[in-house]
């Protein structure tokens, strides 16, 4: 990548605020379910939250920093 392209690359690959908020919510729901000893987590929309979904959410959060 050329130094002149860094700003554009950061803009394109950095998650927006909505994606970060959604990722934080998913991780919080999943972590609470696991701490409570439940084997499964369900999001506010009724969808199951599994480990693969949480891994993706954690990647989004890592990119947001």
Secondary structure, DSSP 4 states (H G I P E B T S, - for coil): --GGGHHHHHHHHSPPHHHHHHHHHHHHHHHHHHHTT-S-EE-TTS-EE-HHHHHHHHHHHHHT-
